[in-house]
Amino acid sequence: MTIEQAKQVLRDNGYFVDNLWNVSDVQVVFECTDEEAQEVLLASMTNEQTMEQIWYSIDEFGSMDNLKRNE
């Protein structure tokens, strides 16, 4: 299976895959192994401030699109 096929399987199941991060994104900045880069990505993507910003953005853009809120 290609990466694009795998992304399509995830997309078909409701996942957003248009903005994925890769170890190379970390390795452009730091000299590190793939495993170390994965640890940096995990810490970055699960950081409380990062998660708060994502939820804020979801709320903002959903509101701007006049989506009805769940009760």
RAMO-V395052 format. One record per residue. N is the residue number from 1. RES is the residue in one small letter. BURIAL is I if it has 24 or more other ideal C-beta (glycine too) atoms within 12 Angstrom, else O. D_FIRST is the distance of its C-alpha to the first C-alpha in Angstrom with 1 decimal. Layout:
BEGIN
n->N res->RES burial->BURIAL d_first->D_FIRST
n->N res->RES burial->BURIAL d_first->D_FIRST
END
This chain:
BEGIN
n->1 res->m burial->O d_first->0.0
n->2 res->t burial->O d_first->3.8
n->3 res->i burial->O d_first->6.7
n->4 res->e burial->O d_first->8.2
n->5 res->q burial->O d_first->6.0
n->6 res->a burial->O d_first->6.5
n->7 res->k burial->O d_first->9.9
n->8 res->q burial->O d_first->10.6
n->9 res->v burial->O d_first->10.2
n->10 res->l burial->O d_first->12.6
n->11 res->r burial->O d_first->14.7
n->12 res->d burial->O d_first->15.2
n->13 res->n burial->O d_first->16.5
n->14 res->g burial->O d_first->19.0
n->15 res->y burial->O d_first->17.6
n->16 res->f burial->O d_first->18.6
n->17 res->v burial->O d_first->15.9
n->18 res->d burial->O d_first->17.7
n->19 res->n burial->O d_first->19.4
n->20 res->l burial->O d_first->17.4
n->21 res->w burial->O d_first->19.2
n->22 res->n burial->O d_first->18.1
n->23 res->v burial->O d_first->20.2
n->24 res->s burial->O d_first->21.1
n->25 res->d burial->O d_first->23.0
n->26 res->v burial->I d_first->25.2
n->27 res->q burial->O d_first->25.5
n->28 res->v burial->O d_first->26.9
n->29 res->v burial->O d_first->29.8
n->30 res->f burial->O d_first->30.1
n->31 res->e burial->O d_first->29.9
n->32 res->c burial->O d_first->27.9
n->33 res->t burial->O d_first->25.2
n->34 res->d burial->O d_first->21.7
n->35 res->e burial->O d_first->23.0
n->36 res->e burial->O d_first->26.1
n->37 res->a burial->O d_first->24.1
n->38 res->q burial->O d_first->22.1
n->39 res->e burial->O d_first->25.5
n->40 res->v burial->I d_first->26.9
n->41 res->l burial->I d_first->24.0
n->42 res->l burial->O d_first->24.5
n->43 res->a burial->O d_first->28.3
n->44 res->s burial->O d_first->28.0
n->45 res->m burial->O d_first->25.8
n->46 res->t burial->O d_first->27.8
n->47 res->n burial->O d_first->31.1
n->48 res->e burial->O d_first->33.7
n->49 res->q burial->O d_first->34.6
n->50 res->t burial->O d_first->31.1
n->51 res->m burial->O d_first->30.6
n->52 res->e burial->O d_first->34.0
n->53 res->q burial->O d_first->33.2
n->54 res->i burial->O d_first->30.0
n->55 res->w burial->O d_first->32.0
n->56 res->y burial->O d_first->34.8
n->57 res->s burial->O d_first->32.6
n->58 res->i burial->O d_first->31.1
n->59 res->d burial->O d_first->34.7
n->60 res->e burial->O d_first->35.9
n->61 res->f burial->O d_first->33.4
n->62 res->g burial->O d_first->33.5
n->63 res->s burial->O d_first->37.3
n->64 res->m burial->O d_first->37.3
n->65 res->d burial->O d_first->35.3
n->66 res->n burial->O d_first->38.0
n->67 res->l burial->O d_first->35.6
n->68 res->k burial->O d_first->37.6
n->69 res->r burial->O d_first->37.6
n->70 res->n burial->O d_first->36.9
n->71 res->e burial->O d_first->40.1
END
